[in-house]
Amino acid sequence: MTEFSPGAVVQIAYIVDDVRTAAREFASRTGAGPFLVRRNRVTTALGPDGATGSFDHSSAYGQWGHIQVELVEVHSAEPAAFAQTTLPGNQIHHVAIMVSSFDDQQRQFTADGWPAVLTATTPNGNNFAFHDARAQLGHLVEIYEPRPTILGLYRKVADAAVDWDGSDPVRDM
């Protein structure tokens, strides 16, 4: 059993031009944080119709009440169907949900008309996918299973926010 309910939104993510600047501004305006920053390089991924892809980005993770915020600075993204979703804007890029079965959820979302625009595995072995729900929701939906390293990331971000006094809002992970 996990501390997350399968299917519940656990994260809201925005594409930004500069992750550190955006994290400082987000913390100042909303009180969310502190933001923990790291570089994420996913070098082997699949796009629609089996096109190869990759996703090199820096993320700032912060706690905003009961939900995690991810600010994403994209260094490179492919294939084109995914890359076009990563252009900076003032809207939500994706919400993330943890699922009981990655494969089952992928099949369900695809059958429901939300195909994956990128499916990949992190360097530490966690599968994730971005499903295209823009026509109905205006953003993508990211899915992954609640594995120990993912739960550890969520715990680390949430723990950093406990009794946070607003100082040092952007930190390296």
C-alpha positions as a LaTeX table, in Angstrom:
\begin{tabular}{lrrr}
\hline
Residue & $x$ (\AA) & $y$ (\AA) & $z$ (\AA) \\
\hline
Met1 & 0.00 & 0.00 & 0.00 \\
Thr2 & 1.24 & 3.50 & $-0.81$ \\
Glu3 & 0.50 & 6.92 & 0.61 \\
Phe4 & $-0.98$ & 7.91 & $-2.76$ \\
Ser5 & $-4.37$ & 6.90 & $-4.10$ \\
Pro6 & $-4.08$ & 5.44 & $-7.61$ \\
Gly7 & $-5.36$ & 7.93 & $-10.16$ \\
Ala8 & $-5.22$ & 10.97 & $-7.87$ \\
Val9 & $-3.31$ & 13.98 & $-9.17$ \\
Val10 & $-0.01$ & 14.23 & $-7.29$ \\
Gln11 & 1.77 & 16.87 & $-9.36$ \\
Ile12 & 1.13 & 19.91 & $-11.56$ \\
Ala13 & 3.86 & 20.86 & $-14.04$ \\
Tyr14 & 4.64 & 23.99 & $-16.06$ \\
Ile15 & 7.17 & 24.52 & $-18.86$ \\
Val16 & 9.39 & 27.53 & $-18.08$ \\
Asp17 & 12.26 & 29.35 & $-19.78$ \\
Asp18 & 14.62 & 29.27 & $-16.80$ \\
Val19 & 13.93 & 26.80 & $-14.01$ \\
Arg20 & 15.81 & 28.66 & $-11.25$ \\
Thr21 & 14.26 & 32.05 & $-12.00$ \\
Ala22 & 10.81 & 30.50 & $-12.30$ \\
Ala23 & 11.24 & 28.64 & $-9.00$ \\
Arg24 & 12.26 & 31.83 & $-7.14$ \\
Glu25 & 9.26 & 33.70 & $-8.60$ \\
Phe26 & 6.82 & 30.84 & $-7.93$ \\
Ala27 & 7.99 & 30.56 & $-4.32$ \\
Ser28 & 7.73 & 34.33 & $-3.83$ \\
Arg29 & 4.23 & 34.58 & $-5.29$ \\
Thr30 & 2.64 & 31.42 & $-3.88$ \\
Gly31 & 4.69 & 30.39 & $-0.84$ \\
Ala32 & 5.33 & 27.01 & $-2.45$ \\
Gly33 & 8.72 & 25.48 & $-1.95$ \\
Pro34 & 11.51 & 25.23 & $-1.41$ \\
Phe35 & 12.29 & 24.04 & $-4.92$ \\
Leu36 & 14.82 & 21.25 & $-5.42$ \\
Val37 & 16.53 & 21.39 & $-8.83$ \\
Arg38 & 18.10 & 18.60 & $-10.85$ \\
Arg39 & 18.89 & 17.74 & $-14.46$ \\
Asn40 & 16.93 & 14.84 & $-15.96$ \\
Arg41 & 18.26 & 13.16 & $-19.10$ \\
Val42 & 16.04 & 10.53 & $-20.67$ \\
Thr43 & 17.93 & 9.32 & $-23.73$ \\
Thr44 & 15.76 & 6.44 & $-24.87$ \\
Ala45 & 12.07 & 7.02 & $-25.37$ \\
Leu46 & 9.30 & 6.23 & $-27.82$ \\
Gly47 & 6.88 & 8.65 & $-29.38$ \\
Pro48 & 3.69 & 7.99 & $-31.29$ \\
Asp49 & 3.93 & 5.17 & $-33.83$ \\
Gly50 & 7.24 & 3.97 & $-32.35$ \\
Ala51 & 9.27 & 7.05 & $-33.31$ \\
Thr52 & 12.43 & 7.27 & $-31.20$ \\
Gly53 & 12.77 & 10.14 & $-28.80$ \\
Ser54 & 14.53 & 11.70 & $-25.86$ \\
Phe55 & 13.78 & 14.30 & $-23.20$ \\
Asp56 & 16.60 & 16.32 & $-21.66$ \\
His57 & 15.31 & 18.79 & $-19.09$ \\
Ser58 & 15.94 & 20.41 & $-15.73$ \\
Ser59 & 13.22 & 20.26 & $-13.12$ \\
Ala60 & 12.53 & 22.23 & $-9.98$ \\
Tyr61 & 10.29 & 20.32 & $-7.57$ \\
Gly62 & 8.45 & 22.16 & $-4.80$ \\
Gln63 & 5.59 & 21.49 & $-2.44$ \\
Trp64 & 2.42 & 23.61 & $-2.78$ \\
Gly65 & 0.10 & 22.46 & $-0.01$ \\
His66 & $-0.67$ & 18.80 & $-0.61$ \\
Ile67 & 0.51 & 18.79 & $-4.22$ \\
Gln68 & 3.93 & 18.83 & $-5.81$ \\
Val69 & 4.77 & 21.47 & $-8.42$ \\
Glu70 & 7.31 & 20.71 & $-11.14$ \\
Leu71 & 8.80 & 23.55 & $-13.15$ \\
Val72 & 10.43 & 22.20 & $-16.31$ \\
Glu73 & 13.14 & 23.81 & $-18.43$ \\
Val74 & 13.48 & 21.84 & $-21.66$ \\
His75 & 16.96 & 21.47 & $-23.15$ \\
Ser76 & 15.86 & 19.12 & $-25.94$ \\
Ala77 & 12.84 & 16.96 & $-26.72$ \\
Glu78 & 11.92 & 14.57 & $-29.51$ \\
Pro79 & 10.08 & 13.28 & $-31.49$ \\
Ala80 & 8.29 & 16.32 & $-32.92$ \\
Ala81 & 4.85 & 15.26 & $-31.62$ \\
Phe82 & 6.21 & 15.49 & $-28.08$ \\
Ala83 & 8.57 & 18.43 & $-28.65$ \\
Gln84 & 5.69 & 20.68 & $-29.72$ \\
Thr85 & 4.06 & 20.14 & $-26.30$ \\
Thr86 & 7.15 & 21.47 & $-24.52$ \\
Leu87 & 7.10 & 25.05 & $-25.77$ \\
Pro88 & 7.01 & 27.55 & $-22.88$ \\
Gly89 & 3.63 & 29.05 & $-22.14$ \\
Asn90 & 1.39 & 30.17 & $-19.34$ \\
Gln91 & $-0.56$ & 26.97 & $-19.01$ \\
Ile92 & $-0.22$ & 23.63 & $-17.29$ \\
His93 & 1.97 & 21.24 & $-19.29$ \\
His94 & 0.86 & 18.14 & $-17.43$ \\
Val95 & $-0.58$ & 16.73 & $-14.28$ \\
Ala96 & 0.90 & 13.51 & $-12.93$ \\
Ile97 & $-0.92$ & 10.56 & $-11.44$ \\
Met98 & 0.38 & 7.41 & $-9.87$ \\
Val99 & $-1.21$ & 4.25 & $-11.21$ \\
Ser100 & $-1.47$ & 0.65 & $-10.03$ \\
Ser101 & $-0.41$ & $-0.76$ & $-13.41$ \\
Phe102 & 1.55 & 1.29 & $-15.93$ \\
Asp103 & 0.69 & $-1.03$ & $-18.84$ \\
Asp104 & $-3.01$ & $-1.24$ & $-17.98$ \\
Gln105 & $-3.31$ & 2.54 & $-17.62$ \\
Gln106 & $-1.54$ & 3.11 & $-20.93$ \\
Arg107 & $-3.97$ & 0.77 & $-22.67$ \\
Gln108 & $-6.95$ & 2.44 & $-20.99$ \\
Phe109 & $-5.91$ & 6.01 & $-21.82$ \\
Thr110 & $-5.12$ & 5.04 & $-25.41$ \\
Ala111 & $-8.50$ & 3.29 & $-25.80$ \\
Asp112 & $-10.19$ & 6.40 & $-24.35$ \\
Gly113 & $-8.55$ & 8.64 & $-26.96$ \\
Trp114 & $-5.58$ & 9.90 & $-24.94$ \\
Pro115 & $-2.60$ & 8.36 & $-26.77$ \\
Ala116 & 0.93 & 8.57 & $-25.41$ \\
Val117 & 3.10 & 11.26 & $-27.00$ \\
Leu118 & 6.16 & 9.96 & $-25.13$ \\
Thr119 & 6.82 & 6.72 & $-23.25$ \\
Ala120 & 10.16 & 6.22 & $-21.55$ \\
Thr121 & 12.13 & 4.71 & $-18.70$ \\
Thr122 & 14.26 & 6.78 & $-16.34$ \\
Pro123 & 17.91 & 5.84 & $-15.75$ \\
Asn124 & 16.85 & 4.18 & $-12.46$ \\
Gly125 & 14.24 & 2.01 & $-14.18$ \\
Asn126 & 10.94 & 3.85 & $-13.66$ \\
Asn127 & 8.51 & 3.81 & $-16.58$ \\
Phe128 & 6.62 & 7.02 & $-17.33$ \\
Ala129 & 4.45 & 8.30 & $-20.15$ \\
Phe130 & 2.82 & 11.54 & $-21.21$ \\
His131 & $-0.70$ & 11.00 & $-22.58$ \\
Asp132 & $-2.34$ & 13.65 & $-24.73$ \\
Ala133 & $-5.49$ & 14.90 & $-22.98$ \\
Arg134 & $-5.21$ & 18.42 & $-24.43$ \\
Ala135 & $-8.48$ & 18.25 & $-26.37$ \\
Gln136 & $-10.44$ & 17.56 & $-23.18$ \\
Leu137 & $-8.27$ & 18.96 & $-20.37$ \\
Gly138 & $-5.89$ & 21.40 & $-22.05$ \\
His139 & $-2.76$ & 19.53 & $-20.94$ \\
Leu140 & $-0.99$ & 16.17 & $-20.90$ \\
Val141 & $-1.39$ & 13.52 & $-18.20$ \\
Glu142 & 1.80 & 11.84 & $-16.96$ \\
Ile143 & 1.58 & 8.37 & $-15.46$ \\
Tyr144 & 3.95 & 6.25 & $-13.40$ \\
Glu145 & 3.79 & 3.58 & $-10.74$ \\
Pro146 & 4.58 & 4.44 & $-7.09$ \\
Arg147 & 8.00 & 2.79 & $-7.00$ \\
Pro148 & 10.49 & 3.38 & $-4.16$ \\
Thr149 & 12.61 & 5.99 & $-5.99$ \\
Ile150 & 9.53 & 7.96 & $-7.06$ \\
Leu151 & 8.03 & 7.82 & $-3.58$ \\
Gly152 & 11.42 & 8.89 & $-2.23$ \\
Leu153 & 11.42 & 11.97 & $-4.48$ \\
Tyr154 & 7.93 & 12.95 & $-3.36$ \\
Arg155 & 8.88 & 12.41 & 0.28 \\
Lys156 & 12.08 & 14.47 & $-0.07$ \\
Val157 & 10.21 & 17.41 & $-1.63$ \\
Ala158 & 7.41 & 17.28 & 0.94 \\
Asp159 & 9.87 & 16.97 & 3.85 \\
Ala160 & 11.82 & 20.03 & 2.64 \\
Ala161 & 8.61 & 22.08 & 2.94 \\
Val162 & 7.97 & 21.16 & 6.58 \\
Asp163 & 8.58 & 24.28 & 8.68 \\
Trp164 & 10.17 & 26.03 & 5.67 \\
Asp165 & 10.57 & 29.73 & 6.45 \\
Gly166 & 10.81 & 30.97 & 2.87 \\
Ser167 & 14.59 & 31.33 & 2.87 \\
Asp168 & 16.80 & 29.66 & 0.27 \\
Pro169 & 13.88 & 28.93 & $-2.11$ \\
Val170 & 15.98 & 27.25 & $-4.84$ \\
Arg171 & 18.32 & 24.41 & $-3.91$ \\
Asp172 & 20.29 & 21.81 & $-5.82$ \\
Met173 & 19.14 & 18.26 & $-5.36$ \\
\hline
\end{tabular}
